[in-house]
Amino acid sequence: MGWAMKYLVGVFMLAALVLSVACGGSSSNGSNVNVNGNWSVALSGTGGNQVLTFTTTLVQSGNNGLSGENLTFTTNSACFADGGTETGTLTINGNTGGVTSAGIQLTIASTGSAAGNMLTLNGTLQSNTVTGTWTLNGGTGCTGNGNFTMTKVG
């Protein structure tokens, strides 16, 4: 085998190695992050008092998308009197000691008679719990911010 052929074989082997490492690294980071399932969510105001609670079923889609189904507010809220629609994103942050953390951004837009209110949650998922901050923007009485905790229940 001539030097040119050895060079080409070496280049192809190096390219295959780089490709397998790149693809393997991407899939292994997300392999143990599974948000699919039922979640219980509690929002607290800036003073620590519980403001709003709801349950939802999250479904992860391709390209790190999230959608919510079965959204049920378990506290009375005029801001979401007719429920809402959920969309979001999941971003893998990394893997430390076998535990993967991910950023979650979830937006709930009110529907029906309360349309126009927007609840945004930004948090970090680790070990089936998401903690972070929330912001509510909308009509009269439908504004605020604070902290939240989401716990996977199924």
N, C-alpha and C positions, 0 to 999 in steps of 0.2 A: 504494500500500500504506500503510495507516494505521500509526500508531506502535505500537499493540497487536500488530499482525501482525508488524512488524519485531522487536518485543521477543520474541515467541514463537519466531520463526525463529532469533534470536540465542541464546536459551536452548537450543533443540534442537541447534544447531550446537556450542555449548559442551559440552553433555552428550555428544554424539557424539565430540568431541575427547578429553574426559576418559576416556571408555570405551575408545577405541582406544589411548590411551597406557597406560592401566592394563593392558589385555589384552596389548598388545605388549610391555611391560616384563616381564611375568610369563613369557611364553613365550620371550623372547630370553635371559633369564638361564639357563634350564635347557636351552636348545637344544644347547649343546655339552658337556653333561655326560651321558656314557653309561657306566653301570657294567655294562651287560649284557656278559657274557663270562666267561672263565676267569681265576681269580686264584690266585696263590701267596702264602701268608701265613706269616710267621715271627714267633714271639713270643720275646722275650728277657726274662729275669728282671731283678730290680733290680740284680744284679751284672753285667749285660750278657751272661750266658751264654744260649745258645739253649735254650729250654724246650720248645717245641712248634712243629711245622710242619704245615700242611695245605693242600690245594687245594680249590677250590670254584668253582662256576659261579653267579654272581649274576644275578638277573633283577629288573629294575625294574618295578614295577606302578604303577597309578594312585595318586593321592594320596600320592606320594613313598614308597611302600612298597617293601621289598626282600624277596626270598626267596632261599634258597640251594638249589642242587641239586648232586648228585654230590660231596658232602662226603667227602673222603678224608684221613685223618690219616696223614702220611708219617713221623711219629715214633711209637713205641709209647707209648700212654698208657692206663693202666687207667681213667682218668677218662672216656674216650670209647671204650671197648673195642668197643661196638656202634654207634659213630657218633653222630649227633645230628641235630637239626632246627634250621634257621636261619631267623630272621626279623630284620627291621631296618627302618630308615628312612634316607632321604636328604633333607638339608636344604640348599638352595642358599644359600651365604653371600654371594655377590656376584661381580661381574665387574670385574677390574682389568687394564687393558691387553689386553683380549681373552681373558684366562685366567679361567675360572670356577672357583671353589673351592666345595666342598660338604662339609658335615658328614655323616659316616656313623656310624650306631650299629647294630651287628650283635650279635645274641644267639644263642648256640648252646646248646641244651639237650640234654644227653646222653640216650640212649635205652637200652632193654634192661637188661642186668644192672647197668649203671653209672648208671641213671636218677637224677636229682636233682642233677647237677652243672650249673652254669650259667657259661658263658664269655661275657663282655661286652666288646666292642671299641668304643671311641669314638675316632674319628679324623677327619682332614681329607683329602679327596680333592683332588689337584691334579696334572694331567698324568699320568693313569693310575697314580698311586701314592697310597696312603693311609698316613699315619703317625699314630700316636696311642698311647693307653694301653689296657691290657687288665686285667681282673680275673676271677679264677676263684673261684667259691664252690661248695662242695659237701662231700663226705664226706672221710674221712681221706686225706691226701695230695693232695687235689684243691682246694687253695686257693693263691692267689698273685696277683701283679700284676707289671706291668712295662710295657715298650714293645713296639710291633709295627710291622711294615711289610708292606703288601699291595701286590703288583705285578700289574698286568693283563698276562696272557700270551696273550690271544686274544680 
